[in-house]
Amino acid sequence: MKSPLFLQPVLQERIWGGKSLEQFNYELSSESIGECWGISAHSNGLSVVRDGIYKGITLEQLWRQKRYLFGEHPSEKFPLLTKILDANRDLSVQVHPNDEFSYKYEGGGLGKTECWYIIDCKEGAQLVYGHHAYTKIEFEQMVEEGKWDELLRKVPICPGDFFYVPSGTVHALCEGTLVLETQQSSDTTYRVYDYDRIDTNGEKRALHLEKAIEVIGIPHQDYFVTPQIMKENGAIITTYVQGEYFSVYKWEVQKKASFQQNKDFQLVSVIEGEAILITDDGEFFIKKGDHFILPSNMGNFIIKGHVITIVSHA
């Protein structure tokens, strides 16, 4: 098979969501859509193949039954999850466990290391990335006393910024931020602080302080990355991270570029523009808001048009 696997995005309503995902050609069912799960084999938001010979089949089924499409990758579960997040309001301050902790205390699931590409944000936007406590005792004391402004570390952001967020990192997207997130295929989150918000049931959302404090890295360690930019075969390729759990790139095509699919598989999300993707199997129209997988034996292909995509692989 030398055709991309196009997936139908799953839209998720969130207390902090908004309507910004409309710009990706999605039909929103409410004014509080916070997440688009673009490529997911997780049970909380399964992607389904949009068209072609595998139309209607979930990504989880393909992973189990057609592993050759993914280069016989050895992971038991599909390892990655791609989302677009619309933080119309502040998200809760949270932290994720690593694989070991999650396996032991969360029923054998994966931990959650993730990263963010800032698609857009309002002027003066920021996010929570880390904290200022030097010991566990100091962290617990500041939480107990509600000294959130002193405890939480906030950093300014701009469109095009990239943040690597390993498990154990205290973090939160803040109001007015649109992000593409690449992460391990996990939905385990421990809330540390939620601004005392009231949910739709008239109650404060649950916090998970005991588990959170067990997994938080203290003191905080920065993981800022330096993007590596190169021009290759007509495309501008930006490499953000090549790590244990995933590698993430940005592909920018202005007119025409040629590529070689030489990984087990690659996940692609179009965040700007439109183009034609040409393979030995035919031509495929791609546009802003599309999410697809380049299978193992895709081979060489060409993209003609003007697009910006975020690409990842395990």
KOLMI-708146 format. One record per residue (C-alpha): residue number from 1; residue in three letters; chain; z, y, x. Coordinates in Angstrom, 3 decimals. Example, Ala and Ser with C-alpha at 12.3 -4.5 7.8 and 13.67 -1.06 7.14 Angstrom:
# KOLMI-708146
[1, ALA, A, [7.800, -4.500, 12.300]]
[2, SER, A, [7.140, -1.060, 13.670]]
//
This chain:
# KOLMI-708146
[1, MET, A, [0.000, 0.000, 0.000]]
[2, LYS, A, [-1.093, 3.335, 1.452]]
[3, SER, A, [-0.102, 5.549, -1.468]]
[4, PRO, A, [2.986, 7.756, -1.816]]
[5, LEU, A, [5.619, 6.599, -4.314]]
[6, PHE, A, [6.193, 9.553, -6.657]]
[7, LEU, A, [9.599, 9.581, -8.362]]
[8, GLN, A, [10.776, 11.143, -11.601]]
[9, PRO, A, [13.709, 13.491, -10.866]]
[10, VAL, A, [17.014, 13.008, -12.681]]
[11, LEU, A, [18.631, 16.278, -13.804]]
[12, GLN, A, [22.415, 16.482, -13.978]]
[13, GLU, A, [24.470, 19.012, -15.952]]
[14, ARG, A, [27.349, 20.596, -14.026]]
[15, ILE, A, [30.056, 23.134, -14.883]]
[16, TRP, A, [28.744, 25.325, -12.056]]
[17, GLY, A, [25.030, 24.846, -12.757]]
[18, GLY, A, [22.436, 27.287, -14.061]]
[19, LYS, A, [18.693, 27.581, -14.752]]
[20, SER, A, [17.242, 28.088, -11.266]]
[21, LEU, A, [15.783, 24.576, -11.152]]
[22, GLU, A, [13.157, 25.722, -13.675]]
[23, GLN, A, [11.172, 27.129, -10.746]]
[24, PHE, A, [10.512, 23.544, -9.581]]
[25, ASN, A, [8.547, 22.771, -12.766]]
[26, TYR, A, [11.451, 20.889, -14.363]]
[27, GLU, A, [12.234, 21.048, -18.078]]
[28, LEU, A, [15.943, 21.853, -18.358]]
[29, SER, A, [17.962, 20.460, -21.237]]
[30, SER, A, [20.701, 23.103, -20.920]]
[31, GLU, A, [21.598, 26.338, -19.135]]
[32, SER, A, [24.015, 24.498, -16.820]]
[33, ILE, A, [21.799, 22.114, -14.842]]
[34, GLY, A, [23.365, 21.906, -11.407]]
[35, GLU, A, [21.631, 18.992, -9.698]]
[36, CYS, A, [18.226, 17.398, -9.426]]
[37, TRP, A, [18.518, 13.901, -7.969]]
[38, GLY, A, [15.009, 13.774, -6.576]]
[39, ILE, A, [15.121, 10.488, -4.648]]
[40, SER, A, [17.984, 8.197, -5.581]]
[41, ALA, A, [18.793, 4.507, -5.813]]
[42, HIS, A, [22.404, 5.313, -6.773]]
[43, SER, A, [23.620, 4.031, -10.140]]
[44, ASN, A, [24.784, 7.512, -11.193]]
[45, GLY, A, [21.213, 8.804, -11.148]]
[46, LEU, A, [18.500, 6.208, -10.607]]
[47, SER, A, [15.019, 7.435, -9.714]]
[48, VAL, A, [12.114, 5.778, -11.521]]
[49, VAL, A, [8.590, 5.570, -10.121]]
[50, ARG, A, [6.489, 8.151, -11.986]]
[51, ASP, A, [3.054, 6.526, -11.836]]
[52, GLY, A, [0.895, 3.979, -10.059]]
[53, ILE, A, [1.282, 0.200, -9.894]]
[54, TYR, A, [5.089, 0.438, -9.824]]
[55, LYS, A, [5.388, 2.916, -12.704]]
[56, GLY, A, [8.685, 2.572, -14.580]]
[57, ILE, A, [10.412, 0.558, -11.843]]
[58, THR, A, [13.613, 2.001, -10.382]]
[59, LEU, A, [13.933, 2.734, -6.687]]
[60, GLU, A, [16.882, 0.337, -6.566]]
[61, GLN, A, [14.665, -2.458, -7.910]]
[62, LEU, A, [11.939, -1.696, -5.386]]
[63, TRP, A, [14.496, -1.780, -2.586]]
[64, ARG, A, [15.670, -5.237, -3.643]]
[65, GLN, A, [12.342, -6.792, -4.601]]
[66, LYS, A, [9.697, -5.048, -2.444]]
[67, ARG, A, [11.524, -4.466, 0.828]]
[68, TYR, A, [8.256, -4.629, 2.772]]
[69, LEU, A, [7.463, -1.158, 1.376]]
[70, PHE, A, [10.408, 0.111, 3.428]]
[71, GLY, A, [9.667, -1.636, 6.701]]
[72, GLU, A, [12.175, -4.401, 5.998]]
[73, HIS, A, [14.928, -1.857, 6.688]]
[74, PRO, A, [18.165, -3.825, 7.237]]
[75, SER, A, [20.520, -1.755, 5.058]]
[76, GLU, A, [21.878, -3.684, 2.066]]
[77, LYS, A, [21.604, -0.585, -0.127]]
[78, PHE, A, [18.996, 2.166, -0.126]]
[79, PRO, A, [20.694, 4.440, 2.405]]
[80, LEU, A, [19.741, 7.991, 1.407]]
[81, LEU, A, [19.835, 10.377, -1.538]]
[82, THR, A, [17.909, 13.650, -1.879]]
[83, LYS, A, [19.094, 16.400, -4.237]]
[84, ILE, A, [18.341, 20.005, -5.092]]
[85, LEU, A, [21.492, 21.913, -6.086]]
[86, ASP, A, [21.702, 25.124, -8.103]]
[87, ALA, A, [25.089, 26.688, -7.393]]
[88, ASN, A, [25.067, 29.288, -10.153]]
[89, ARG, A, [28.858, 29.427, -9.709]]
[90, ASP, A, [31.155, 28.327, -6.887]]
[91, LEU, A, [31.431, 24.575, -6.431]]
[92, SER, A, [34.850, 23.040, -5.912]]
[93, VAL, A, [36.165, 22.907, -2.360]]
[94, GLN, A, [35.822, 19.257, -1.401]]
[95, VAL, A, [35.588, 16.630, 1.290]]
[96, HIS, A, [33.928, 13.210, 1.538]]
[97, PRO, A, [35.214, 10.009, 3.182]]
[98, ASN, A, [33.492, 8.102, 5.973]]
[99, ASP, A, [32.084, 4.582, 5.589]]
[100, GLU, A, [35.267, 2.838, 6.693]]
[101, PHE, A, [37.558, 4.713, 4.291]]
[102, SER, A, [35.106, 4.416, 1.412]]
[103, TYR, A, [34.637, 0.694, 1.953]]
[104, LYS, A, [38.390, 0.145, 1.925]]
[105, TYR, A, [39.430, 2.448, -0.924]]
[106, GLU, A, [36.283, 3.031, -3.023]]
[107, GLY, A, [35.095, -0.462, -3.813]]
[108, GLY, A, [32.874, -1.007, -0.813]]
[109, GLY, A, [30.681, 2.054, -1.296]]
[110, LEU, A, [29.139, 4.150, 1.463]]
[111, GLY, A, [30.821, 7.183, 2.909]]
[112, LYS, A, [29.129, 10.534, 2.569]]
[113, THR, A, [27.736, 12.545, 5.434]]
[114, GLU, A, [25.298, 15.160, 4.168]]
[115, CYS, A, [23.325, 18.242, 5.165]]
[116, TRP, A, [21.980, 21.348, 3.463]]
[117, TYR, A, [18.762, 23.294, 3.765]]
[118, ILE, A, [19.239, 26.701, 2.129]]
[119, ILE, A, [16.126, 27.190, -0.029]]
[120, ASP, A, [17.306, 30.529, -1.396]]
[121, CYS, A, [20.477, 32.534, -1.888]]
[122, LYS, A, [21.557, 35.920, -3.133]]
[123, GLU, A, [22.138, 38.767, -0.690]]
[124, GLY, A, [25.520, 38.444, 0.994]]
[125, ALA, A, [25.916, 34.779, 0.005]]
[126, GLN, A, [28.283, 32.518, 1.888]]
[127, LEU, A, [29.637, 28.990, 1.814]]
[128, VAL, A, [32.863, 27.232, 2.702]]
[129, TYR, A, [32.491, 25.279, 5.942]]
[130, GLY, A, [35.739, 24.067, 7.475]]
[131, HIS, A, [39.282, 25.411, 7.547]]
[132, HIS, A, [41.732, 27.261, 9.811]]
[133, ALA, A, [44.630, 24.779, 9.949]]
[134, TYR, A, [45.482, 23.240, 13.318]]
[135, THR, A, [47.748, 20.426, 12.094]]
[136, LYS, A, [48.062, 18.258, 9.001]]
[137, ILE, A, [51.467, 19.803, 8.288]]
[138, GLU, A, [50.000, 23.304, 8.454]]
[139, PHE, A, [47.131, 22.287, 6.163]]
[140, GLU, A, [49.490, 20.797, 3.563]]
[141, GLN, A, [51.769, 23.824, 3.724]]
[142, MET, A, [48.937, 26.297, 3.133]]
[143, VAL, A, [47.686, 24.195, 0.200]]
[144, GLU, A, [51.200, 24.043, -1.270]]
[145, GLU, A, [51.547, 27.824, -0.985]]
[146, GLY, A, [48.075, 28.474, -2.397]]
[147, LYS, A, [46.908, 30.382, 0.697]]
[148, TRP, A, [43.277, 29.531, 0.105]]
[149, ASP, A, [41.839, 32.744, 1.554]]
[150, GLU, A, [43.717, 32.093, 4.803]]
[151, LEU, A, [42.968, 28.378, 4.883]]
[152, LEU, A, [39.273, 28.177, 4.045]]
[153, ARG, A, [36.615, 29.130, 6.554]]
[154, LYS, A, [33.662, 30.970, 5.033]]
[155, VAL, A, [30.341, 31.593, 6.756]]
[156, PRO, A, [27.427, 33.847, 5.719]]
[157, ILE, A, [24.112, 32.214, 4.867]]
[158, CYS, A, [20.443, 33.167, 4.584]]
[159, PRO, A, [17.369, 31.355, 3.217]]
[160, GLY, A, [16.128, 28.839, 5.796]]
[161, ASP, A, [19.573, 28.103, 7.252]]
[162, PHE, A, [20.559, 24.490, 7.837]]
[163, PHE, A, [24.065, 22.975, 7.869]]
[164, TYR, A, [25.108, 19.497, 8.956]]
[165, VAL, A, [28.186, 18.361, 6.995]]
[166, PRO, A, [29.712, 15.143, 8.350]]
[167, SER, A, [32.267, 13.187, 6.328]]
[168, GLY, A, [35.708, 14.733, 6.768]]
[169, THR, A, [34.380, 18.321, 6.667]]
[170, VAL, A, [35.915, 20.658, 4.082]]
[171, HIS, A, [33.018, 22.397, 2.340]]
[172, ALA, A, [31.714, 24.109, -0.772]]
[173, LEU, A, [28.540, 25.826, -1.871]]
[174, CYS, A, [29.217, 29.245, -3.351]]
[175, GLU, A, [27.705, 31.269, -6.163]]
[176, GLY, A, [24.045, 32.204, -5.904]]
[177, THR, A, [22.851, 29.393, -3.637]]
[178, LEU, A, [19.895, 27.025, -4.025]]
[179, VAL, A, [20.010, 24.062, -1.640]]
[180, LEU, A, [18.150, 20.887, -0.779]]
[181, GLU, A, [20.701, 18.263, 0.190]]
[182, THR, A, [20.025, 15.104, 2.179]]
[183, GLN, A, [22.944, 12.674, 2.171]]
[184, GLN, A, [24.074, 9.100, 2.391]]
[185, SER, A, [23.674, 7.326, -0.938]]
[186, SER, A, [27.194, 7.984, -2.183]]
[187, ASP, A, [28.813, 9.910, -5.027]]
[188, THR, A, [32.393, 9.871, -3.725]]
[189, THR, A, [33.955, 13.329, -3.634]]
[190, TYR, A, [37.577, 14.385, -3.198]]
[191, ARG, A, [38.328, 17.797, -4.696]]
[192, VAL, A, [40.725, 19.939, -2.723]]
[193, TYR, A, [40.601, 23.138, -4.815]]
[194, ASP, A, [38.722, 24.117, -7.976]]
[195, TYR, A, [39.767, 27.743, -8.577]]
[196, ASP, A, [41.968, 26.558, -11.490]]
[197, ARG, A, [38.858, 26.269, -13.663]]
[198, ILE, A, [38.972, 24.816, -17.151]]
[199, ASP, A, [36.369, 22.157, -18.022]]
[200, THR, A, [34.644, 21.526, -21.358]]
[201, ASN, A, [37.664, 19.530, -22.532]]
[202, GLY, A, [39.949, 22.532, -22.072]]
[203, GLU, A, [41.697, 21.031, -19.055]]
[204, LYS, A, [41.697, 21.655, -15.316]]
[205, ARG, A, [39.468, 19.272, -13.393]]
[206, ALA, A, [41.313, 16.629, -11.400]]
[207, LEU, A, [42.077, 17.165, -7.730]]
[208, HIS, A, [42.313, 14.366, -5.159]]
[209, LEU, A, [44.616, 15.914, -2.569]]
[210, GLU, A, [46.258, 12.734, -1.311]]
[211, LYS, A, [42.966, 11.050, -0.379]]
[212, ALA, A, [41.433, 14.340, 0.744]]
[213, ILE, A, [44.151, 15.036, 3.277]]
[214, GLU, A, [43.766, 11.476, 4.608]]
[215, VAL, A, [40.094, 12.015, 5.440]]
[216, ILE, A, [39.887, 15.721, 6.396]]
[217, GLY, A, [39.201, 16.406, 10.056]]
[218, ILE, A, [42.114, 18.477, 11.417]]
[219, PRO, A, [41.531, 20.740, 13.256]]
[220, HIS, A, [38.047, 21.562, 11.982]]
[221, GLN, A, [35.106, 20.809, 14.257]]
[222, ASP, A, [31.837, 22.737, 13.943]]
[223, TYR, A, [28.554, 20.867, 13.748]]
[224, PHE, A, [26.072, 23.727, 13.865]]
[225, VAL, A, [22.589, 22.615, 14.876]]
[226, THR, A, [19.801, 24.345, 16.770]]
[227, PRO, A, [16.449, 23.706, 15.069]]
[228, GLN, A, [13.632, 22.530, 17.321]]
[229, ILE, A, [10.237, 23.945, 16.267]]
[230, MET, A, [6.851, 22.662, 17.407]]
[231, LYS, A, [3.238, 22.828, 16.270]]
[232, GLU, A, [1.578, 19.459, 15.877]]
[233, ASN, A, [-1.859, 18.540, 14.469]]
[234, GLY, A, [-2.035, 21.641, 12.253]]
[235, ALA, A, [1.572, 21.582, 11.002]]
[236, ILE, A, [4.723, 23.422, 12.033]]
[237, ILE, A, [7.430, 20.771, 12.402]]
[238, THR, A, [11.072, 21.841, 12.488]]
[239, THR, A, [13.564, 19.164, 13.530]]
[240, TYR, A, [17.069, 19.855, 12.252]]
[241, VAL, A, [19.000, 16.699, 12.956]]
[242, GLN, A, [18.363, 13.200, 14.288]]
[243, GLY, A, [21.602, 11.380, 13.672]]
[244, GLU, A, [23.322, 8.119, 12.877]]
[245, TYR, A, [22.741, 8.345, 9.132]]
[246, PHE, A, [19.541, 10.346, 8.797]]
[247, SER, A, [16.982, 12.538, 10.494]]
[248, VAL, A, [15.757, 15.664, 8.699]]
[249, TYR, A, [12.683, 17.821, 9.282]]
[250, LYS, A, [10.713, 20.623, 7.679]]
[251, TRP, A, [6.930, 20.300, 7.536]]
[252, GLU, A, [4.972, 23.508, 6.978]]
[253, VAL, A, [1.233, 23.264, 6.340]]
[254, GLN, A, [-0.829, 26.448, 6.035]]
[255, LYS, A, [-4.326, 24.953, 5.639]]
[256, LYS, A, [-4.758, 21.398, 6.903]]
[257, ALA, A, [-2.631, 19.038, 8.977]]
[258, SER, A, [-2.769, 15.382, 9.957]]
[259, PHE, A, [0.235, 13.061, 10.096]]
[260, GLN, A, [1.113, 9.493, 10.997]]
[261, GLN, A, [3.711, 7.582, 9.019]]
[262, ASN, A, [5.401, 5.625, 11.827]]
[263, LYS, A, [8.895, 5.195, 10.349]]
[264, ASP, A, [10.253, 2.447, 8.100]]
[265, PHE, A, [9.818, 4.952, 5.260]]
[266, GLN, A, [10.117, 8.715, 4.770]]
[267, LEU, A, [11.459, 10.796, 1.897]]
[268, VAL, A, [9.527, 13.976, 1.079]]
[269, SER, A, [10.471, 16.877, -1.217]]
[270, VAL, A, [8.055, 19.754, -1.813]]
[271, ILE, A, [10.001, 23.015, -1.961]]
[272, GLU, A, [7.081, 25.461, -1.913]]
[273, GLY, A, [3.345, 25.510, -2.621]]
[274, GLU, A, [0.787, 22.870, -3.526]]
[275, ALA, A, [-1.718, 20.710, -1.669]]
[276, ILE, A, [-3.766, 17.528, -1.616]]
[277, LEU, A, [-2.353, 14.529, 0.264]]
[278, ILE, A, [-5.213, 12.310, 1.457]]
[279, THR, A, [-4.729, 8.653, 2.385]]
[280, ASP, A, [-6.966, 5.600, 2.708]]
[281, ASP, A, [-6.083, 4.846, -0.933]]
[282, GLY, A, [-7.229, 8.209, -2.305]]
[283, GLU, A, [-6.196, 11.810, -2.889]]
[284, PHE, A, [-2.891, 12.849, -4.450]]
[285, PHE, A, [-1.998, 16.310, -5.748]]
[286, ILE, A, [1.454, 17.468, -4.621]]
[287, LYS, A, [3.301, 20.585, -5.764]]
[288, LYS, A, [6.641, 22.358, -5.659]]
[289, GLY, A, [9.296, 20.133, -7.232]]
[290, ASP, A, [7.648, 16.806, -6.351]]
[291, HIS, A, [9.667, 14.100, -4.622]]
[292, PHE, A, [8.029, 11.040, -3.121]]
[293, ILE, A, [8.417, 8.291, -0.536]]
[294, LEU, A, [5.912, 7.507, 2.185]]
[295, PRO, A, [6.025, 3.679, 2.437]]
[296, SER, A, [6.081, 1.739, 5.686]]
[297, ASN, A, [2.382, 0.952, 6.033]]
[298, MET, A, [1.099, 4.337, 4.838]]
[299, GLY, A, [-0.648, 4.906, 8.174]]
[300, ASN, A, [-2.466, 8.161, 8.881]]
[301, PHE, A, [-2.790, 10.826, 6.201]]
[302, ILE, A, [-3.858, 14.444, 5.786]]
[303, ILE, A, [-2.320, 17.312, 3.829]]
[304, LYS, A, [-4.713, 20.102, 2.781]]
[305, GLY, A, [-3.255, 23.241, 1.214]]
[306, HIS, A, [-0.198, 25.416, 1.637]]
[307, VAL, A, [3.123, 23.584, 1.305]]
[308, ILE, A, [6.617, 23.468, 2.710]]
[309, THR, A, [8.395, 20.119, 2.531]]
[310, ILE, A, [11.747, 18.719, 3.619]]
[311, VAL, A, [11.348, 15.237, 5.068]]
[312, SER, A, [13.967, 12.657, 6.007]]
[313, HIS, A, [14.351, 9.057, 7.086]]
[314, ALA, A, [17.230, 6.690, 7.851]]
//
